[in-house]
Amino acid sequence: MMRYVTVIFFLLVLTQCTPSRAWNGSVVRVVDGDSLLIKRDKKVYEIRLYGIDAPEYDQDYSNGAKQEVIRLTAGQTVSVEPKGIGIYGRVIALVTSQGRLVNRELVRDGLAWYYPRYCLEQPLCRELKTLEKKARQARLGLWRANDPISPWVWKHSRKPSASSARFRRRHGRFSYRR
C-alpha cells in the first residue's frame, strides 16, 4: 500500500513541475527586451522570453530590443507557451504574436542573443543559434558594434568582486558599489 501512495505522490509532484499548456493573454506592458507583463483572467504574469537574452538597460540596443517587442505585441492578444518558472518567479515562455514567435524575431533581427545556458529545447535552440549567426554575419542590430558584450557577461563584469571588496575593507573604504 505504501508503495502505491509513494508512486501516486511522485506522479502528482511530477505533473506540478511540468510546464502548462499555452494560453492567451493581453500585453499590459513591455518591461524590457526580454520581459513582458501579460494579463490573463484578471491576473498579470511577468514573462521572461525563453532561450534569449536582450541587452541590459545600460547597454547599447537595449531600447531597440524593447521597441521591437512593443512593435510586435502592441494591442495584440498573444499566445504564451510556458517552459518553466525562473529564479525570480517569472514565467519563462515562448510568446507568439500575430503568428510570429517574438523570441525568434528578436534574435533574427540582431536585437537579442541566443542564450545557450538556458536554451535546452531542440530544435528551437539550434534555430536560434543559426539565426544569431546569420544576424552577426549580416551585422544586424547589436551586431553592428565591433564586439558587443552579451548581457550575462555585462552583468557579471559590473558586480563587485570579492577581491575588490577585500581591498576596500583593508584600506578603510568598505562599500559595495552598484
C-alpha positions in Angstrom: 0.0 0.0 0.0 2.8 2.4 0.9 4.4 1.8 -2.4 1.3 2.9 -4.3 1.0 6.0 -2.2 4.6 6.9 -2.9 4.1 6.4 -6.7 0.9 8.5 -6.7 2.6 11.2 -4.7 5.6 11.2 -7.1 3.3 11.4 -10.2 1.4 14.3 -8.6 4.6 16.2 -7.9 5.8 15.5 -11.4 2.7 16.9 -13.0 3.0 20.1 -11.0 6.6 20.6 -12.2 5.8 20.3 -15.9 5.1 23.4 -17.9 1.4 24.1 -18.5 -0.3 24.4 -21.9 -0.2 27.5 -24.0 -2.7 30.3 -23.0 -3.7 33.6 -24.5 -3.4 37.0 -22.8 -3.1 40.7 -23.5 0.2 42.6 -23.1 -0.1 45.1 -20.3 3.5 46.4 -20.6 6.8 45.6 -22.2 9.4 45.8 -19.3 12.5 45.4 -21.5 13.7 43.5 -24.5 13.1 40.1 -22.9 10.4 40.7 -20.3 6.7 41.5 -20.6 3.7 41.8 -18.3 0.8 39.8 -19.7 -2.8 39.7 -18.3 -4.9 36.5 -18.3 -8.1 36.2 -16.4 -7.6 39.3 -14.3 -4.1 38.2 -13.2 -0.9 39.8 -14.5 2.1 37.5 -15.2 5.6 38.6 -15.6 7.0 36.7 -18.6 10.7 36.2 -19.4 11.3 35.2 -23.1 12.7 31.7 -23.3 16.1 30.9 -24.9 17.2 34.5 -25.5 18.8 37.4 -23.6 18.3 41.0 -24.7 20.7 43.9 -23.8 20.5 45.3 -20.3 19.2 48.8 -19.6 22.6 50.4 -19.8 23.8 48.5 -22.8 23.6 49.6 -26.5 20.4 48.4 -28.3 18.5 47.9 -25.0 15.9 50.4 -26.1 15.9 48.9 -29.7 15.0 45.5 -28.3 12.3 46.9 -26.1 10.8 48.9 -29.0 10.8 45.8 -31.2 8.9 43.8 -28.6 6.4 46.7 -28.3 6.1 46.8 -32.1 5.4 43.1 -32.3 2.9 42.9 -29.4 1.2 46.3 -29.1 -2.5 46.0 -28.8 -2.4 42.2 -29.5 -3.6 39.1 -27.8 -0.5 36.9 -27.6 0.0 33.2 -27.0 2.2 32.3 -24.1 3.7 28.8 -24.0 5.3 28.4 -20.5 8.5 26.4 -20.3 9.0 26.8 -16.5 9.4 29.3 -13.7 12.6 31.3 -13.4 14.6 32.1 -10.2 12.9 35.4 -9.9 9.4 33.9 -10.1 8.8 34.9 -13.7 7.2 32.6 -16.2 9.8 31.5 -18.8 7.9 31.2 -22.0 7.7 31.4 -25.8 5.5 34.3 -26.8 3.7 34.4 -30.2 2.1 37.5 -31.6 0.3 37.6 -34.9 1.7 34.2 -35.8 5.3 35.3 -35.1 7.4 34.0 -32.3 8.7 37.1 -30.5 11.8 35.2 -29.1 12.8 34.2 -32.6 12.2 37.6 -34.2 14.5 39.4 -31.7 17.4 37.1 -32.4 16.8 37.2 -36.2 16.8 41.0 -36.2 20.0 41.1 -34.1 18.4 42.6 -31.0 19.0 39.6 -28.6 21.4 36.8 -28.1 20.6 33.2 -28.2 21.1 32.1 -24.6 22.8 28.6 -24.7 23.0 28.2 -20.9 19.2 28.2 -20.6 18.0 27.2 -24.0 17.6 23.4 -23.9 14.7 22.7 -26.2 15.6 21.4 -29.6 15.2 22.1 -32.5 14.3 25.6 -31.4 17.6 26.3 -29.8 19.5 25.1 -32.9 17.4 27.5 -34.9 18.1 30.4 -32.5 21.8 29.7 -32.7 21.7 29.7 -36.5 19.6 32.9 -36.6 22.1 34.6 -34.3 25.0 33.5 -36.6 23.2 35.0 -39.6 22.4 38.2 -37.8 26.1 38.5 -36.8 27.2 37.9 -40.4 24.7 40.5 -41.7 25.8 42.9 -39.0 22.1 43.5 -37.9 21.1 45.4 -34.8 23.6 45.0 -31.9 26.0 43.1 -34.3 26.9 46.4 -35.9 29.2 47.1 -33.0 32.7 45.7 -33.2 32.5 43.4 -30.2 29.1 43.5 -28.4 29.1 42.2 -24.9 26.5 39.7 -24.0 24.2 40.6 -21.1 25.4 37.7 -18.9 29.0 38.9 -19.3 27.9 42.5 -18.8 26.1 41.8 -15.6 29.0 39.7 -14.2 31.6 42.4 -15.1 29.5 45.1 -13.3 29.3 43.2 -9.9 32.0 43.9 -7.3 34.4 41.1 -7.0 35.3 39.6 -3.6 38.9 40.7 -4.1 38.0 44.3 -4.7 35.7 44.3 -1.6 38.6 42.9 0.5 40.9 45.6 -0.9 38.4 48.4 0.1 37.9 46.8 3.5 41.6 46.7 4.3 42.1 50.3 3.1 39.2 51.8 5.0 37.0 52.1 2.0 34.5 49.4 2.6 31.5 49.7 0.4 29.9 47.6 -2.3 29.4 49.7 -5.4 26.3 49.1 -7.5 
